[in-house]
């Protein structure tokens, strides 16, 4: 009976974030500059910026997300989850705040992209809540 009310660990929350198909729907609206334009390629897949953003709600701040991701066991778990869930091979080095900030400042604050992100989130969140029995149709 005690296990029923034990709460949810931070690793379980990260697992849920990485397992949520909405992450990839949200990441799909973030533009990827074509290679012929030049510039440095992204070090991490776009969906990781969305994961980082969601992890802020788990850990409380971007600085704390960076600290948690920097722990070798945590980053190894994230890498394994990303590989298992979506077949994404993440670098050995953990994602840092400046990787997230670059994508956030360039794309996740653009009003047109924010509108698309909001639309996707509202639709997906409502569908997931309905699927879980949290909405009475």
C-alpha positions as CSV (number, residue, x, y, z in Angstrom):
1,X,0.0,0.0,0.0
2,X,2.9,2.4,0.8
3,X,4.3,2.0,-2.8
4,X,1.0,3.3,-4.2
5,X,1.6,6.8,-2.7
6,X,5.4,7.0,-3.0
7,X,5.5,9.8,-5.5
8,X,7.3,10.1,-8.8
9,X,11.1,10.2,-8.9
10,X,12.9,12.8,-11.1
11,X,14.3,10.0,-13.3
12,X,10.8,8.7,-13.9
13,X,9.7,12.2,-14.8
14,X,12.5,12.4,-17.4
15,X,11.6,9.0,-18.7
16,X,8.0,10.2,-19.2
17,X,9.3,13.3,-21.0
18,X,11.5,11.3,-23.3
19,X,8.7,8.8,-23.9
20,X,6.1,11.4,-24.8
21,X,5.5,11.6,-28.6
22,X,4.6,15.3,-28.1
23,X,8.3,16.1,-27.7
24,X,9.0,15.2,-31.3
25,X,5.9,16.9,-32.6
26,X,7.0,20.1,-30.8
27,X,10.6,19.8,-32.1
28,X,9.3,19.3,-35.7
29,X,8.2,22.9,-35.9
30,X,11.7,24.2,-35.0
31,X,13.4,25.1,-38.3
32,X,16.7,23.4,-39.2
33,X,18.8,25.7,-41.3
34,X,19.8,24.1,-44.6
35,X,23.5,23.0,-44.8
36,X,24.2,25.3,-47.7
37,X,23.5,28.4,-45.6
38,X,26.6,27.6,-43.5
39,X,27.1,27.8,-39.8
40,X,27.9,25.2,-37.2
41,X,25.7,22.1,-37.2
42,X,23.7,21.5,-34.0
43,X,25.5,19.4,-31.4
44,X,22.3,17.9,-30.1
45,X,19.1,17.0,-31.9
46,X,16.4,19.6,-31.8
47,X,14.1,17.5,-29.6
48,X,16.7,17.8,-26.8
49,X,16.0,21.5,-26.6
50,X,12.3,20.6,-25.9
51,X,13.4,18.0,-23.4
52,X,15.7,20.5,-21.7
53,X,12.8,23.0,-21.5
54,X,10.5,20.3,-20.0
55,X,13.2,19.3,-17.6
56,X,13.1,22.8,-16.1
57,X,9.7,22.0,-14.7
58,X,11.2,18.9,-13.1
59,X,14.4,20.5,-11.6
60,X,13.2,24.1,-11.2
61,X,15.8,26.0,-13.3
62,X,17.9,25.7,-16.4
63,X,21.0,25.9,-14.2
64,X,19.8,22.9,-12.2
65,X,18.9,20.9,-15.3
66,X,22.5,21.5,-16.5
67,X,23.8,20.3,-13.2
68,X,21.6,17.2,-13.2
69,X,22.4,16.4,-16.8
70,X,26.1,16.7,-16.0
71,X,26.0,13.8,-13.6
72,X,27.5,10.8,-15.5
73,X,24.8,8.4,-14.3
74,X,22.0,10.8,-15.2
75,X,23.4,11.6,-18.6
76,X,24.0,7.9,-19.4
77,X,20.4,7.2,-18.5
78,X,19.2,10.0,-20.8
79,X,21.4,8.7,-23.6
80,X,20.0,5.2,-23.2
81,X,16.4,6.4,-23.0
82,X,16.9,8.6,-26.1
83,X,18.4,5.6,-28.0
84,X,15.7,3.2,-26.8
85,X,12.7,5.5,-27.3
86,X,13.6,7.3,-30.6
87,X,16.8,5.8,-31.8
88,X,18.7,9.0,-31.2
89,X,22.4,8.7,-30.4
90,X,23.3,11.6,-28.1
91,X,26.9,12.7,-27.7
92,X,29.0,11.4,-24.7
93,X,29.2,15.0,-23.3
94,X,26.0,16.1,-21.5
95,X,23.9,18.9,-23.0
96,X,24.6,22.2,-21.4
97,X,22.6,25.3,-20.8
98,X,24.2,27.2,-23.7
99,X,23.1,24.6,-26.2
100,X,19.5,25.0,-24.9
101,X,19.7,28.8,-24.8
102,X,20.9,29.0,-28.4
103,X,17.8,27.2,-29.7
104,X,15.5,28.8,-27.2
105,X,16.6,32.4,-28.0
106,X,16.7,31.8,-31.8
107,X,13.5,29.8,-32.2
108,X,11.5,29.1,-29.1
109,X,10.8,32.8,-28.6
110,X,9.7,33.5,-32.2
111,X,6.0,34.4,-32.1
112,X,5.1,32.3,-35.1
113,X,6.9,29.3,-33.7
114,X,5.4,29.9,-30.3
115,X,1.9,29.9,-31.9
116,X,2.6,26.5,-33.5
117,X,4.0,25.1,-30.3
118,X,1.0,26.2,-28.4
119,X,-1.4,24.7,-30.9
120,X,0.4,21.4,-30.9
121,X,0.6,21.4,-27.1
122,X,-3.1,22.2,-26.6
123,X,-4.2,19.5,-29.0
124,X,-1.9,16.8,-27.8
125,X,-2.4,17.6,-24.1
126,X,-6.2,17.4,-24.5
127,X,-5.9,14.1,-26.4
128,X,-3.5,12.6,-23.8
129,X,-5.8,13.8,-20.9
130,X,-8.8,12.2,-22.6
131,X,-6.9,9.0,-23.2
132,X,-6.0,8.9,-19.5
133,X,-9.6,9.4,-18.5
134,X,-9.0,12.9,-17.1
135,X,-11.6,14.6,-19.3
136,X,-15.2,13.9,-19.4
137,X,-16.3,14.2,-23.1
